[in-house]
Amino acid sequence: MTEIDDIMAFEGGEMSEKDMIKMFQRMVNTGKVWKLQGSYGRQAQSLLEAGLIKYPTKQTHDYYGNPIPTRKQALKKLLK
């Protein structure tokens, strides 16, 4: 499935929870989730907070150029 196919399946309610989590993890890893409409970023943040997906290993940025924490940075902040 392409990214567009994934988004269409998600939007259409035709995606399993397992596939949705995989899709959001891929989009967080690439940073693309932060460049889509706001509901995608909010969903990703909810999944991150629930521990269902992880922060990216490499630095990414949101639509406005703000850095998104890496896994290492998020863990460091959590342990403070």
C-alpha positions in Angstrom: 0.0 0.0 0.0 1.2 3.5 -0.7 1.0 6.3 1.8 -2.1 7.7 -0.1 -3.8 4.3 0.0 -3.1 4.1 3.8 -4.6 7.6 4.4 -7.6 6.8 2.3 -8.2 3.5 4.2 -7.8 5.3 7.5 -10.1 8.1 6.5 -12.7 5.6 5.2 -12.6 3.5 8.4 -11.2 0.5 6.5 -8.0 0.1 8.5 -7.4 -2.2 11.4 -6.0 -0.8 14.6 -2.8 -2.7 14.1 -2.4 -1.2 10.6 -3.3 2.3 11.8 -0.6 2.1 14.5 2.0 1.0 11.9 0.9 3.8 9.5 1.3 6.4 12.3 4.7 5.1 13.3 5.9 5.3 9.7 4.6 8.9 9.4 6.1 9.9 12.7 9.5 8.4 11.7 9.5 10.4 8.5 8.0 13.5 10.0 5.2 13.6 7.4 2.5 13.3 10.1 3.3 16.8 11.3 2.8 18.2 7.9 -0.8 16.9 7.4 -4.0 18.4 8.7 -4.0 18.9 12.4 -6.1 15.8 13.3 -3.2 13.6 12.2 -0.7 15.3 14.4 -3.1 15.1 17.3 -3.8 11.4 16.7 0.0 10.8 16.5 0.5 12.7 19.8 -2.2 10.6 21.5 -0.5 7.4 20.3 2.8 8.7 21.5 1.4 9.5 24.9 -0.3 6.1 25.1 3.0 4.4 24.3 1.6 2.7 21.2 4.2 4.4 18.9 7.6 5.9 19.6 9.2 9.2 18.8 11.5 9.1 15.7 15.1 8.1 16.0 16.2 11.0 13.7 15.3 14.7 14.1 12.2 15.7 12.2 10.3 19.0 12.1 6.7 20.1 12.0 5.0 22.2 9.4 6.4 25.4 10.9 9.9 24.1 11.2 9.8 23.4 14.9 11.9 20.3 15.9 10.1 17.1 17.0 11.9 15.4 19.8 13.8 12.2 19.0 13.4 9.1 21.1 16.6 9.9 22.9 15.5 13.5 23.7 12.0 12.4 24.8 13.4 9.8 27.1 15.9 12.3 28.6 13.1 14.7 29.3 10.9 12.0 30.8 13.7 10.9 33.2 14.4 14.4 34.5 
